[in-house]
Amino acid sequence: MMIKLVKNFFMKKNINKKHNKNEPWFKWLIKELNTYEAFQGFELGMNPRDVAEDFISRNSNAISEVFENFDEEDKDTFDQFLKLTECEMHVFRILEKQIELRKKIRFVDFKKRKKFKS
């Protein structure tokens, strides 16, 4: 869902010379996030914040170079990206609650009532 939404953004900034010069940096970020093996960190017992910090650490040079040319247009796009990400998180939380509620609901078949003997 998020990747499709991000593809709709138009960015004028490019990643540094080490990367494809014509590739918008949000597209680069999504590509890097998609190829990052977050589940390996989870298997090692890392929490999501630790996994995110590891991602930032591994990509710190490229991210620093992106921020060297970061302008107001980029800031506005980044803010929109944050809103979309937060929205996506809320969708997953709502779905998680619905799944939990389904586990708690007990269905009763009233047609199969026991007949009491008098």
N, C-alpha and C positions, 0 to 999 in steps of 0.2 A: 504494500500500500504506500509506504513512505517513498520508495524509490520512484514510483510512478508520479507522485506529487512533486518530487524534487526535479524530475526531468522537465517539468513545466516551467521551472524558473529559468530566466535568462540572465546569465552572468557575463560580465565583460572582462573580469579578471582572469588571469591564467596562472597556472602553477609554474614554478621556476623552470629553468632550462633542463634540469634533470628529468623532468616529466614532459609529457606531451604539451607543447606550447599552446595548442589550441583547445585544450581540454579545460572547461570551467572548473573552478576549484571545488564547487559543491559536488560535481559529478566525480571528481577525484576522491573526495572525502567518502562518498557513498561506496565507490569501488573499493577503497581501502577498508572500510568497515565491513563490507561483504566478504572480503577475502581474509579478514582477521579471524583467527580461530578462537573466538570468545569461549566456546564450550570447553575447550581444553583447560582454560582457566577455571571454569566452573567445576570441572572434574577434579581439579587440584584443590578445591575448597575455597576458591576466591569468590568474594561477593561482587555484585555488579559494579560497584564503585572502584574496587581494586582492578577489575578487568578494564574498565574505562581508563583508569590512570596508566595501566600498562600500555594500552593502545596509544595514548598521548605520548608516553615516554618513547615508544618505538618509532613514532612518527614526528618527534619533536622538531627535527631539522626542517622538514618540509612544511610543517605547520608554522614555524617561526618565519619562514620565507613568505608564506601566504600573508601573514599579518603585517609584514613590512609594507605591503601595498594595499592594505585594507582601507577602504574609504566608506563614506556614509551610505552609498548605494549597497555596498557589501554588508554593512551593519543592518540595514533595513531587511535585506534578504535573509541574513542570519537570524534576525528576530522572527521573521515569518517561519523559518525552518524550525526554530525552537517551539513556536506555537503548534506547528504540525506534529512535532515529536511529542509534545505534551498531550495533544489530542489523541494521538495513537496510543499513548500509555493509558489514558483514561478509558479508551475503548477496551483495551485488554483487561483493565481492572474491573470494568462493568461485566465483561464476559466471564471473568473469573468468579465474580459474585454470583452470577446466574448459574454457573456450573455447580458452585457450592450449594446454592438453594435447591437445585435439582436433586442433589444427593440427600437432602433433608426431607424432601417431600415424600410422603407415604401415600400411596394410592390404596383406597379401600373399595373393594367390590361389594356393594350393598346387595347385589343379587344373590350372593352366596351367604346370606345370613343363616346362622344356625336357628333351627326351630326349637323353641323351648317346649318341653313337655310339662303339662300341667297336672 
